[in-house]
Amino acid sequence: MINRISDVSTVLPLDAAKTKVSDAPDFQNVLRDALARVENSRSIADQAVDQFITGESQDLHSTVLATQKASLDFEYLLQVRNKVVQGYQEIMRMQL
């Protein structure tokens, strides 16, 4: 059965669509937060290693997990950076 025209949802006006897009966090803040998370995980890994070396902690598993998490966080951030640079280079190659 064919739906009536009144059953079709209305399309948002252009001004309403702009306000919804502007509610998203800007790219600079997203990158700043990602860098802070990577730095935090690195700091936690350093503390875990220091505690294990000094004998304050006997838990080798949590120390290794903290260092691996820091390593993976850094690798992820590095891949995001590479994709951003690749996108920038692609835009710069475009002819106007």
C-alpha positions in Angstrom: 0.0 0.0 0.0 1.2 3.5 -0.8 1.7 5.8 2.1 -0.1 9.1 2.1 2.0 12.3 1.7 1.1 13.4 5.2 2.7 10.2 6.6 6.1 11.1 5.3 8.3 12.8 7.9 9.2 16.4 7.2 12.7 17.5 6.3 14.4 19.8 8.7 15.0 23.4 7.5 18.6 24.2 6.7 19.0 26.4 9.8 17.9 23.6 12.1 20.3 21.2 10.4 23.2 23.6 11.0 22.4 23.9 14.7 22.6 20.1 15.1 25.9 19.9 13.4 27.4 22.7 15.5 26.5 20.8 18.7 29.3 18.3 17.8 32.7 18.8 19.5 35.2 20.4 17.3 38.2 18.5 15.9 40.8 20.3 18.0 39.1 19.3 21.3 38.8 15.7 20.1 42.5 15.6 19.4 43.4 17.3 22.6 41.3 14.8 24.6 42.9 11.9 22.7 46.4 13.2 23.5 45.5 13.6 27.2 44.2 10.0 27.3 47.4 8.7 25.7 49.5 10.8 28.1 47.5 9.5 31.1 47.9 5.8 30.1 51.6 6.4 29.6 51.8 7.9 33.1 49.9 5.0 34.6 52.2 2.6 32.9 55.3 4.4 34.1 53.9 4.3 37.7 53.2 0.6 37.4 56.7 -0.1 36.2 58.3 2.0 38.9 56.2 0.3 41.6 57.1 -3.1 40.3 60.8 -2.3 40.1 60.9 -0.9 43.6 59.0 -3.8 45.0 55.9 -1.9 46.0 53.9 -4.1 43.8 54.3 -7.8 43.1 51.7 -7.9 40.4 53.5 -8.4 37.1 50.3 -9.0 35.1 48.9 -5.6 35.8 52.2 -4.0 35.1 52.4 -5.7 31.7 48.8 -4.8 31.0 49.4 -1.2 31.8 52.4 -1.0 29.5 50.6 -2.8 26.7 47.5 -0.5 27.0 49.8 2.6 26.8 51.5 1.1 23.7 48.2 0.4 22.0 46.9 3.8 22.8 50.0 5.4 21.3 49.8 3.2 18.2 46.1 4.1 17.7 46.9 7.8 18.1 49.7 7.4 15.6 47.4 5.8 13.0 44.8 8.5 13.5 47.6 11.1 12.9 48.7 9.3 9.8 45.1 9.3 8.4 44.8 13.0 9.1 48.0 13.8 7.4 47.0 11.6 4.5 43.7 13.4 4.2 45.4 16.8 4.3 47.8 15.7 1.6 44.9 14.5 -0.6 43.1 17.8 -0.2 46.3 19.7 -1.1 46.6 17.6 -4.3 43.1 18.6 -5.5 43.0 21.0 -8.4 40.6 23.9 -8.2 
